[in-house]
């Protein structure tokens, strides 16, 4: 499978779940308690698919770049910074506590360069609180075009805010069928735009630094 196909697969199984979740109230009668549980649970579930997709998509994109076996000097500076920040994160944290450990950063960095071990980390930890700014920050780390802030920022902030309120036990959050439909569409639209932007970036080779890209365009 190519990059776009893998990303589309990540969308499609989520769309099937969204469809099922949205129609549950139409397929069965809820007791008052069941209705309360359903409406208090579905917003965090919808949000989790946004967070899950973004994390999965970044890992998929990283894997495809790693498979190209690009020399680190050819990477766009944003990607090289992402590698350094994530690959040496623990060492950076240690250096804050102990200035003598700063030489470990240089030593590890030089060793990895010498051994050509500058692959993009495939992270197991999760990026959380996915609003528009957070998503675009991650996309920017790979020199990928951002999603539209005008289109998504306020809506994603509202979804995240409602999700956090529910997750933290606030009982006065009201969720309607319209909210569910709107938030499912919002998450689906954001995912589709991310897929488009990632695919365009990969095909357009925006992961290369400007000098490399210019030379490729001249061929």
N, C-alpha and C positions, 0 to 999 in steps of 0.2 A: 504493500500500500504506500502511496505517496503521502506527503504531509497533509494535504487538504482532505484526503480520504480518512486519515486517522482522526483528524479534528472533527470532521463531519460525523464520524461514528460516535464520538464523545457527545455530540449534540443530540443525535437521533434517539439514543436510549433514554436520554433525559426528557425529550419531547414525549415519548411514550408514557413515562412516569407522570409528567405534568398532565397529560390528557386523562389518565386514570384518577389522579388526585382531584382534578377539577370536577369530575362527574360523579364522585362518590355520593354527594348529597342527593343527586337525582336518581341514584340506583337503589337507595335504601332509605328507610325512615330512621332518623336519629331520635334518641331520647334527649331530654334537655342536657343531661350530663355528657352524653356522647357528642352533642353539637358543640358544647363548650370546649371539649378536648380537641375536636377537629379544628375549630377555628383558631384555637390557641397554639396549635402545633404546625399548621400548614405554612405559615410565613417563615419560620425558621427552616423548614424543609426546602421551600422554594429558594431561599437565600443560600442554603448549603450547596445547591447545585451550581450556583454562580461561583462560589468560592472554590468548589471542587473542580469545576471546569477550568478556571484560570490557572490553578496550580498544576493540573494535569497538562494543560496546553503548553505552559512554560517548560515542563519536563519533556514533552514531546518535541518541542522546537529545539531544546538543548540537545536532545539525542540526535536529531537530524543534523545539526551543526557539527556535533562531535564525529558523526560518521563521515563527514567531509574531510576530516583530518587536516584542517586548516592550520598553518603556522600561526602562532599567537601574534606575530608581528603584522599579520595581514588582517586581523580582526579590527572592526570598528572600535574606537576608544571606549564607547559605552559598554561593549561586551567584555573587553579586557578588564575594565573596572569592575564589572559584575563578577567576573572570575576571581579577581583579587579579593573583593569584599567577602565573597562567600567561601572561597577555598581556604582563606586564612583568617576566618572570622574568630576562631578560638584563640589564635595566636595574638590577634589584635586586642582581644579582651584581656589576655594575660599581660600584654605590654602596658595597658593602662594601670594595672595593679603593680607592675614591676618593670621599671624602665630598663633593667638589665636584660629583660627578655626580648627587647626590640630587635636584637641581633638575630633572633630566631626567625623573624619575618624575612629578613634579607637572606639568611641562610637557606630557608625553605624555598623562597622564591627563586633564588639562583639555582638551587638543586633541581627544581621542577623544570626550569628553562633548559638546563643542561640535558636533562633526560627527556625533554620534549613532552612533559606531562602537564600541559596547560589546557586540559579538557574542561568544559563547562560542567560544574557540579550538577548532578541530578539529585535534587534535594528531597529528603524524606519529610522534613518539617514543613508546616503549612503556613502560607501567607494568609493572614486573616483580615477581617474588617474591610471587605472589598467594596470600596466606594469608587467613584470615577477617578479621583486623584491617585488612589493606590493602584488601580488597574493600569492607568497610563504611566505611572512610574515604572512598573514592571515591563510594560511594552517598550518604554524608552530605553531600558537597560539592554534591549536587544536591537535598538534602532528601528523599531517597528512603529508605524503611524499610530497615533493615539485614537481612541474612540472619541466621539463628539461630546465635549463638556456641555455645550448648549442643549444637546438632545438628552443627555443622561444624568448630569450631575445631581440635580435636585431630586430626580426620581430615585436614583440609587441611594442618596442620602436618606430619603424617606423610608426605603425598604430596609436599609441597615439599621436605622433608628428604631423602627418598629420591631425588627428582629431582636435587637438588643434588649428592648424593653420587655418583650415576651420572655426571652431567655433568662432575664434577671428577675422574673417573677412578678412583674407589674400586672395586676389583675384587671385594670381598667382600660386595656387596649381593645378597641373595637375593630373587628375584621369582617368585611362583607364579601359577598360573592363577587361583587365588582372589583374589590381590592385583589382578590385571588386571581381573577382573570387578567387584570392589569399588570400585576407583578409577574405572572407567568409570561406574559407577552414581553415585558421589560427584560427579564433575564434571557429569554430566547433571542430577542433582538440584539442585546449586548453580545451574547455568544456568537451570533452570526457575524456581527461586525468584527469581532476579534479574529474569527476564522478568515474573513476576507483580508484583513490587514496583515495577518501573519503569512498567509499564502502569497500575497503581493510582495511582502518583504523578502520572503525566501526566494521567490522566482526572480525578483529584482536584485538579489544579492546585496541587500543593504547591510548585511553582516560584515562585509568587507570595509576596510578603511577607504577614504576618498581616493587616495592614489591608486589603489588596486582597482577600484570600481571604474575610475577614469580610463585606466589602461584596458580594462575589459570592454568598455564601450567603444574604444577605438578599433577593436578587432573586427 
